[in-house]
Amino acid sequence: MSRPQMLKLPEVLTEIGISRAAFYRMRARGQAPRLIKLPNGQLRVRRSDLDAWLASYEEAA
């Protein structure tokens, strides 16, 4: 069984084309993809969570 791909926050920001500040504003409103905080404090996003989040906006457009 393979582990899910985990993306670093800068990778996510590059892919969706927004700034870190804009991402955190979206997160505060509950509109950002789900984040995972690692024990060392770094943030990750599962590829599957990002893809599902993007798909939800695609359907709404």
PDB file with one MODEL, atoms N, CA, C and O in Angstrom:
MODEL        1
ATOM      1  N   MET A   1       0.841  -1.180   0.000  1.00  0.00           N
ATOM      2  CA  MET A   1       0.000   0.000   0.000  1.00  0.00           C
ATOM      3  C   MET A   1       0.887   1.245   0.000  1.00  0.00           C
ATOM      4  O   MET A   1       1.759   1.388   0.857  1.00  0.00           O
ATOM      5  N   SER A   2       0.665   2.147  -0.963  1.00  0.00           N
ATOM      6  CA  SER A   2       1.503   3.334  -1.052  1.00  0.00           C
ATOM      7  C   SER A   2       0.940   4.440  -0.161  1.00  0.00           C
ATOM      8  O   SER A   2      -0.263   4.519   0.084  1.00  0.00           O
ATOM      9  N   ARG A   3       1.837   5.277   0.307  1.00  0.00           N
ATOM     10  CA  ARG A   3       1.438   6.408   1.138  1.00  0.00           C
ATOM     11  C   ARG A   3       0.961   7.546   0.249  1.00  0.00           C
ATOM     12  O   ARG A   3       1.458   7.700  -0.867  1.00  0.00           O
ATOM     13  N   PRO A   4       0.003   8.354   0.719  1.00  0.00           N
ATOM     14  CA  PRO A   4      -0.477   9.467  -0.106  1.00  0.00           C
ATOM     15  C   PRO A   4       0.612  10.518  -0.289  1.00  0.00           C
ATOM     16  O   PRO A   4       1.415  10.764   0.611  1.00  0.00           O
ATOM     17  N   GLN A   5       0.628  11.135  -1.475  1.00  0.00           N
ATOM     18  CA  GLN A   5       1.604  12.175  -1.744  1.00  0.00           C
ATOM     19  C   GLN A   5       1.280  13.401  -0.908  1.00  0.00           C
ATOM     20  O   GLN A   5       0.138  13.860  -0.870  1.00  0.00           O
ATOM     21  N   MET A   6       2.294  13.923  -0.244  1.00  0.00           N
ATOM     22  CA  MET A   6       2.129  15.102   0.597  1.00  0.00           C
ATOM     23  C   MET A   6       2.868  16.274  -0.052  1.00  0.00           C
ATOM     24  O   MET A   6       4.047  16.161  -0.388  1.00  0.00           O
ATOM     25  N   LEU A   7       2.175  17.391  -0.226  1.00  0.00           N
ATOM     26  CA  LEU A   7       2.757  18.573  -0.848  1.00  0.00           C
ATOM     27  C   LEU A   7       3.124  19.599   0.218  1.00  0.00           C
ATOM     28  O   LEU A   7       2.392  19.793   1.190  1.00  0.00           O
ATOM     29  N   LYS A   8       4.251  20.243   0.025  1.00  0.00           N
ATOM     30  CA  LYS A   8       4.644  21.337   0.914  1.00  0.00           C
ATOM     31  C   LYS A   8       3.805  22.557   0.556  1.00  0.00           C
ATOM     32  O   LYS A   8       3.333  22.683  -0.574  1.00  0.00           O
ATOM     33  N   LEU A   9       3.622  23.447   1.516  1.00  0.00           N
ATOM     34  CA  LEU A   9       2.783  24.623   1.297  1.00  0.00           C
ATOM     35  C   LEU A   9       3.268  25.466   0.115  1.00  0.00           C
ATOM     36  O   LEU A   9       2.432  25.895  -0.679  1.00  0.00           O
ATOM     37  N   PRO A  10       4.571  25.729  -0.048  1.00  0.00           N
ATOM     38  CA  PRO A  10       5.000  26.496  -1.226  1.00  0.00           C
ATOM     39  C   PRO A  10       4.626  25.820  -2.550  1.00  0.00           C
ATOM     40  O   PRO A  10       4.342  26.508  -3.530  1.00  0.00           O
ATOM     41  N   GLU A  11       4.622  24.496  -2.589  1.00  0.00           N
ATOM     42  CA  GLU A  11       4.211  23.774  -3.794  1.00  0.00           C
ATOM     43  C   GLU A  11       2.733  24.001  -4.080  1.00  0.00           C
ATOM     44  O   GLU A  11       2.334  24.191  -5.229  1.00  0.00           O
ATOM     45  N   VAL A  12       1.928  23.981  -3.029  1.00  0.00           N
ATOM     46  CA  VAL A  12       0.482  24.212  -3.165  1.00  0.00           C
ATOM     47  C   VAL A  12       0.228  25.638  -3.649  1.00  0.00           C
ATOM     48  O   VAL A  12      -0.584  25.856  -4.548  1.00  0.00           O
ATOM     49  N   LEU A  13       0.920  26.606  -3.056  1.00  0.00           N
ATOM     50  CA  LEU A  13       0.736  28.000  -3.431  1.00  0.00           C
ATOM     51  C   LEU A  13       1.103  28.232  -4.889  1.00  0.00           C
ATOM     52  O   LEU A  13       0.416  28.971  -5.594  1.00  0.00           O
ATOM     53  N   THR A  14       2.178  27.609  -5.341  1.00  0.00           N
ATOM     54  CA  THR A  14       2.581  27.723  -6.738  1.00  0.00           C
ATOM     55  C   THR A  14       1.537  27.105  -7.658  1.00  0.00           C
ATOM     56  O   THR A  14       1.204  27.670  -8.699  1.00  0.00           O
ATOM     57  N   GLU A  15       1.031  25.957  -7.273  1.00  0.00           N
ATOM     58  CA  GLU A  15       0.060  25.256  -8.117  1.00  0.00           C
ATOM     59  C   GLU A  15      -1.247  26.028  -8.259  1.00  0.00           C
ATOM     60  O   GLU A  15      -1.815  26.087  -9.349  1.00  0.00           O
ATOM     61  N   ILE A  16      -1.727  26.619  -7.171  1.00  0.00           N
ATOM     62  CA  ILE A  16      -3.003  27.325  -7.256  1.00  0.00           C
ATOM     63  C   ILE A  16      -2.818  28.817  -7.560  1.00  0.00           C
ATOM     64  O   ILE A  16      -3.794  29.523  -7.816  1.00  0.00           O
ATOM     65  N   GLY A  17      -1.577  29.293  -7.532  1.00  0.00           N
ATOM     66  CA  GLY A  17      -1.280  30.651  -7.972  1.00  0.00           C
ATOM     67  C   GLY A  17      -1.736  31.758  -7.051  1.00  0.00           C
ATOM     68  O   GLY A  17      -2.213  32.795  -7.514  1.00  0.00           O
ATOM     69  N   ILE A  18      -1.598  31.552  -5.748  1.00  0.00           N
ATOM     70  CA  ILE A  18      -1.940  32.618  -4.802  1.00  0.00           C
ATOM     71  C   ILE A  18      -0.792  32.820  -3.821  1.00  0.00           C
ATOM     72  O   ILE A  18       0.098  31.978  -3.701  1.00  0.00           O
ATOM     73  N   SER A  19      -0.828  33.946  -3.126  1.00  0.00           N
ATOM     74  CA  SER A  19       0.207  34.249  -2.138  1.00  0.00           C
ATOM     75  C   SER A  19      -0.074  33.507  -0.830  1.00  0.00           C
ATOM     76  O   SER A  19      -1.174  33.002  -0.605  1.00  0.00           O
ATOM     77  N   ARG A  20       0.936  33.456   0.012  1.00  0.00           N
ATOM     78  CA  ARG A  20       0.791  32.835   1.334  1.00  0.00           C
ATOM     79  C   ARG A  20      -0.271  33.571   2.150  1.00  0.00           C
ATOM     80  O   ARG A  20      -1.088  32.950   2.829  1.00  0.00           O
ATOM     81  N   ALA A  21      -0.248  34.916   2.073  1.00  0.00           N
ATOM     82  CA  ALA A  21      -1.214  35.718   2.841  1.00  0.00           C
ATOM     83  C   ALA A  21      -2.640  35.425   2.378  1.00  0.00           C
ATOM     84  O   ALA A  21      -3.543  35.284   3.202  1.00  0.00           O
ATOM     85  N   ALA A  22      -2.847  35.333   1.059  1.00  0.00           N
ATOM     86  CA  ALA A  22      -4.182  35.028   0.532  1.00  0.00           C
ATOM     87  C   ALA A  22      -4.620  33.636   0.971  1.00  0.00           C
ATOM     88  O   ALA A  22      -5.788  33.418   1.291  1.00  0.00           O
ATOM     89  N   PHE A  23      -3.677  32.695   0.986  1.00  0.00           N
ATOM     90  CA  PHE A  23      -4.004  31.340   1.415  1.00  0.00           C
ATOM     91  C   PHE A  23      -4.457  31.329   2.873  1.00  0.00           C
ATOM     92  O   PHE A  23      -5.437  30.666   3.213  1.00  0.00           O
ATOM     93  N   TYR A  24      -3.755  32.054   3.727  1.00  0.00           N
ATOM     94  CA  TYR A  24      -4.132  32.074   5.144  1.00  0.00           C
ATOM     95  C   TYR A  24      -5.456  32.804   5.375  1.00  0.00           C
ATOM     96  O   TYR A  24      -6.193  32.466   6.302  1.00  0.00           O
ATOM     97  N   ARG A  25      -5.764  33.800   4.542  1.00  0.00           N
ATOM     98  CA  ARG A  25      -7.093  34.437   4.641  1.00  0.00           C
ATOM     99  C   ARG A  25      -8.178  33.438   4.274  1.00  0.00           C
ATOM    100  O   ARG A  25      -9.214  33.365   4.935  1.00  0.00           O
ATOM    101  N   MET A  26      -7.937  32.663   3.209  1.00  0.00           N
ATOM    102  CA  MET A  26      -8.903  31.631   2.816  1.00  0.00           C
ATOM    103  C   MET A  26      -9.047  30.593   3.915  1.00  0.00           C
ATOM    104  O   MET A  26     -10.151  30.133   4.207  1.00  0.00           O
ATOM    105  N   ARG A  27      -7.937  30.230   4.517  1.00  0.00           N
ATOM    106  CA  ARG A  27      -7.955  29.232   5.594  1.00  0.00           C
ATOM    107  C   ARG A  27      -8.771  29.739   6.787  1.00  0.00           C
ATOM    108  O   ARG A  27      -9.530  28.982   7.391  1.00  0.00           O
ATOM    109  N   ALA A  28      -8.607  31.036   7.125  1.00  0.00           N
ATOM    110  CA  ALA A  28      -9.353  31.621   8.245  1.00  0.00           C
ATOM    111  C   ALA A  28     -10.855  31.595   7.983  1.00  0.00           C
ATOM    112  O   ALA A  28     -11.646  31.506   8.922  1.00  0.00           O
ATOM    113  N   ARG A  29     -11.256  31.672   6.703  1.00  0.00           N
ATOM    114  CA  ARG A  29     -12.677  31.622   6.331  1.00  0.00           C
ATOM    115  C   ARG A  29     -13.164  30.197   6.123  1.00  0.00           C
ATOM    116  O   ARG A  29     -14.341  29.983   5.830  1.00  0.00           O
ATOM    117  N   GLY A  30     -12.276  29.218   6.270  1.00  0.00           N
ATOM    118  CA  GLY A  30     -12.653  27.827   6.079  1.00  0.00           C
ATOM    119  C   GLY A  30     -12.779  27.438   4.614  1.00  0.00           C
ATOM    120  O   GLY A  30     -13.513  26.508   4.282  1.00  0.00           O
ATOM    121  N   GLN A  31     -12.073  28.140   3.736  1.00  0.00           N
ATOM    122  CA  GLN A  31     -12.200  27.910   2.298  1.00  0.00           C
ATOM    123  C   GLN A  31     -10.949  27.302   1.674  1.00  0.00           C
ATOM    124  O   GLN A  31     -10.880  27.184   0.450  1.00  0.00           O
ATOM    125  N   ALA A  32      -9.984  26.924   2.456  1.00  0.00           N
ATOM    126  CA  ALA A  32      -8.721  26.375   1.938  1.00  0.00           C
ATOM    127  C   ALA A  32      -8.730  24.848   2.052  1.00  0.00           C
ATOM    128  O   ALA A  32      -9.511  24.281   2.815  1.00  0.00           O
ATOM    129  N   PRO A  33      -7.852  24.187   1.283  1.00  0.00           N
ATOM    130  CA  PRO A  33      -7.759  22.728   1.434  1.00  0.00           C
ATOM    131  C   PRO A  33      -7.257  22.367   2.831  1.00  0.00           C
ATOM    132  O   PRO A  33      -6.597  23.166   3.494  1.00  0.00           O
ATOM    133  N   ARG A  34      -7.573  21.186   3.250  1.00  0.00           N
ATOM    134  CA  ARG A  34      -7.196  20.711   4.584  1.00  0.00           C
ATOM    135  C   ARG A  34      -5.677  20.607   4.715  1.00  0.00           C
ATOM    136  O   ARG A  34      -5.001  20.067   3.838  1.00  0.00           O
ATOM    137  N   LEU A  35      -5.155  21.131   5.820  1.00  0.00           N
ATOM    138  CA  LEU A  35      -3.720  21.088   6.099  1.00  0.00           C
ATOM    139  C   LEU A  35      -3.408  20.039   7.150  1.00  0.00           C
ATOM    140  O   LEU A  35      -4.232  19.730   8.011  1.00  0.00           O
ATOM    141  N   ILE A  36      -2.209  19.502   7.062  1.00  0.00           N
ATOM    142  CA  ILE A  36      -1.703  18.571   8.067  1.00  0.00           C
ATOM    143  C   ILE A  36      -0.457  19.206   8.668  1.00  0.00           C
ATOM    144  O   ILE A  36       0.472  19.562   7.944  1.00  0.00           O
ATOM    145  N   LYS A  37      -0.435  19.347   9.986  1.00  0.00           N
ATOM    146  CA  LYS A  37       0.734  19.911  10.655  1.00  0.00           C
ATOM    147  C   LYS A  37       1.589  18.770  11.178  1.00  0.00           C
ATOM    148  O   LYS A  37       1.144  17.964  11.994  1.00  0.00           O
ATOM    149  N   LEU A  38       2.815  18.714  10.699  1.00  0.00           N
ATOM    150  CA  LEU A  38       3.746  17.672  11.126  1.00  0.00           C
ATOM    151  C   LEU A  38       4.303  17.988  12.504  1.00  0.00           C
ATOM    152  O   LEU A  38       4.222  19.134  12.948  1.00  0.00           O
ATOM    153  N   PRO A  39       4.870  16.998  13.194  1.00  0.00           N
ATOM    154  CA  PRO A  39       5.425  17.245  14.531  1.00  0.00           C
ATOM    155  C   PRO A  39       6.513  18.330  14.551  1.00  0.00           C
ATOM    156  O   PRO A  39       6.728  18.969  15.581  1.00  0.00           O
ATOM    157  N   ASN A  40       7.195  18.538  13.420  1.00  0.00           N
ATOM    158  CA  ASN A  40       8.235  19.570  13.377  1.00  0.00           C
ATOM    159  C   ASN A  40       7.661  20.948  13.042  1.00  0.00           C
ATOM    160  O   ASN A  40       8.418  21.909  12.905  1.00  0.00           O
ATOM    161  N   GLY A  41       6.341  21.060  12.910  1.00  0.00           N
ATOM    162  CA  GLY A  41       5.681  22.332  12.662  1.00  0.00           C
ATOM    163  C   GLY A  41       5.435  22.640  11.199  1.00  0.00           C
ATOM    164  O   GLY A  41       4.734  23.603  10.888  1.00  0.00           O
ATOM    165  N   GLN A  42       5.990  21.849  10.291  1.00  0.00           N
ATOM    166  CA  GLN A  42       5.777  22.093   8.865  1.00  0.00           C
ATOM    167  C   GLN A  42       4.360  21.687   8.459  1.00  0.00           C
ATOM    168  O   GLN A  42       3.749  20.803   9.060  1.00  0.00           O
ATOM    169  N   LEU A  43       3.861  22.356   7.429  1.00  0.00           N
ATOM    170  CA  LEU A  43       2.512  22.086   6.942  1.00  0.00           C
ATOM    171  C   LEU A  43       2.570  21.304   5.640  1.00  0.00           C
ATOM    172  O   LEU A  43       3.452  21.523   4.809  1.00  0.00           O
ATOM    173  N   ARG A  44       1.624  20.394   5.473  1.00  0.00           N
ATOM    174  CA  ARG A  44       1.527  19.593   4.260  1.00  0.00           C
ATOM    175  C   ARG A  44       0.064  19.512   3.849  1.00  0.00           C
ATOM    176  O   ARG A  44      -0.845  19.655   4.667  1.00  0.00           O
ATOM    177  N   VAL A  45      -0.134  19.276   2.549  1.00  0.00           N
ATOM    178  CA  VAL A  45      -1.471  19.057   1.998  1.00  0.00           C
ATOM    179  C   VAL A  45      -1.412  17.756   1.213  1.00  0.00           C
ATOM    180  O   VAL A  45      -0.522  17.567   0.384  1.00  0.00           O
ATOM    181  N   ARG A  46      -2.351  16.866   1.469  1.00  0.00           N
ATOM    182  CA  ARG A  46      -2.416  15.633   0.682  1.00  0.00           C
ATOM    183  C   ARG A  46      -2.823  15.989  -0.744  1.00  0.00           C
ATOM    184  O   ARG A  46      -3.689  16.838  -0.952  1.00  0.00           O
ATOM    185  N   ARG A  47      -2.204  15.348  -1.713  1.00  0.00           N
ATOM    186  CA  ARG A  47      -2.540  15.580  -3.119  1.00  0.00           C
ATOM    187  C   ARG A  47      -4.032  15.327  -3.350  1.00  0.00           C
ATOM    188  O   ARG A  47      -4.684  16.079  -4.075  1.00  0.00           O
ATOM    189  N   SER A  48      -4.568  14.274  -2.736  1.00  0.00           N
ATOM    190  CA  SER A  48      -5.987  13.950  -2.920  1.00  0.00           C
ATOM    191  C   SER A  48      -6.889  15.054  -2.353  1.00  0.00           C
ATOM    192  O   SER A  48      -7.927  15.360  -2.940  1.00  0.00           O
ATOM    193  N   ASP A  49      -6.504  15.654  -1.220  1.00  0.00           N
ATOM    194  CA  ASP A  49      -7.290  16.746  -0.640  1.00  0.00           C
ATOM    195  C   ASP A  49      -7.259  17.980  -1.538  1.00  0.00           C
ATOM    196  O   ASP A  49      -8.279  18.642  -1.725  1.00  0.00           O
ATOM    197  N   LEU A  50      -6.081  18.288  -2.095  1.00  0.00           N
ATOM    198  CA  LEU A  50      -5.962  19.442  -2.992  1.00  0.00           C
ATOM    199  C   LEU A  50      -6.785  19.228  -4.253  1.00  0.00           C
ATOM    200  O   LEU A  50      -7.488  20.135  -4.699  1.00  0.00           O
ATOM    201  N   ASP A  51      -6.702  18.036  -4.829  1.00  0.00           N
ATOM    202  CA  ASP A  51      -7.464  17.739  -6.043  1.00  0.00           C
ATOM    203  C   ASP A  51      -8.974  17.830  -5.790  1.00  0.00           C
ATOM    204  O   ASP A  51      -9.712  18.353  -6.625  1.00  0.00           O
ATOM    205  N   ALA A  52      -9.430  17.325  -4.649  1.00  0.00           N
ATOM    206  CA  ALA A  52     -10.855  17.396  -4.307  1.00  0.00           C
ATOM    207  C   ALA A  52     -11.289  18.844  -4.083  1.00  0.00           C
ATOM    208  O   ALA A  52     -12.379  19.238  -4.497  1.00  0.00           O
ATOM    209  N   TRP A  53     -10.449  19.626  -3.436  1.00  0.00           N
ATOM    210  CA  TRP A  53     -10.739  21.047  -3.191  1.00  0.00           C
ATOM    211  C   TRP A  53     -10.855  21.782  -4.523  1.00  0.00           C
ATOM    212  O   TRP A  53     -11.793  22.551  -4.731  1.00  0.00           O
ATOM    213  N   LEU A  54      -9.905  21.547  -5.421  1.00  0.00           N
ATOM    214  CA  LEU A  54      -9.955  22.197  -6.745  1.00  0.00           C
ATOM    215  C   LEU A  54     -11.201  21.767  -7.506  1.00  0.00           C
ATOM    216  O   LEU A  54     -11.841  22.593  -8.156  1.00  0.00           O
ATOM    217  N   ALA A  55     -11.553  20.500  -7.436  1.00  0.00           N
ATOM    218  CA  ALA A  55     -12.730  19.992  -8.142  1.00  0.00           C
ATOM    219  C   ALA A  55     -14.011  20.645  -7.613  1.00  0.00           C
ATOM    220  O   ALA A  55     -14.941  20.899  -8.378  1.00  0.00           O
ATOM    221  N   SER A  56     -14.056  20.915  -6.317  1.00  0.00           N
ATOM    222  CA  SER A  56     -15.257  21.538  -5.737  1.00  0.00           C
ATOM    223  C   SER A  56     -15.462  22.941  -6.303  1.00  0.00           C
ATOM    224  O   SER A  56     -16.600  23.378  -6.471  1.00  0.00           O
ATOM    225  N   TYR A  57     -14.381  23.643  -6.595  1.00  0.00           N
ATOM    226  CA  TYR A  57     -14.502  24.978  -7.172  1.00  0.00           C
ATOM    227  C   TYR A  57     -14.792  24.901  -8.658  1.00  0.00           C
ATOM    228  O   TYR A  57     -15.454  25.780  -9.210  1.00  0.00           O
ATOM    229  N   GLU A  58     -14.308  23.872  -9.299  1.00  0.00           N
ATOM    230  CA  GLU A  58     -14.573  23.681 -10.716  1.00  0.00           C
ATOM    231  C   GLU A  58     -16.064  23.444 -10.952  1.00  0.00           C
ATOM    232  O   GLU A  58     -16.637  23.976 -11.903  1.00  0.00           O
ATOM    233  N   GLU A  59     -16.683  22.654 -10.096  1.00  0.00           N
ATOM    234  CA  GLU A  59     -18.119  22.362 -10.229  1.00  0.00           C
ATOM    235  C   GLU A  59     -18.972  23.594  -9.941  1.00  0.00           C
ATOM    236  O   GLU A  59     -20.053  23.751 -10.509  1.00  0.00           O
ATOM    237  N   ALA A  60     -18.489  24.461  -9.066  1.00  0.00           N
ATOM    238  CA  ALA A  60     -19.255  25.647  -8.685  1.00  0.00           C
ATOM    239  C   ALA A  60     -19.165  26.743  -9.752  1.00  0.00           C
ATOM    240  O   ALA A  60     -20.001  27.646  -9.776  1.00  0.00           O
ATOM    241  N   ALA A  61     -18.173  26.673 -10.622  1.00  0.00           N
ATOM    242  CA  ALA A  61     -17.960  27.739 -11.620  1.00  0.00           C
ATOM    243  C   ALA A  61     -18.978  27.694 -12.730  1.00  0.00           C
ATOM    244  O   ALA A  61     -18.934  28.519 -13.642  1.00  0.00           O
TER     245      ALA A  61
ENDMDL
END
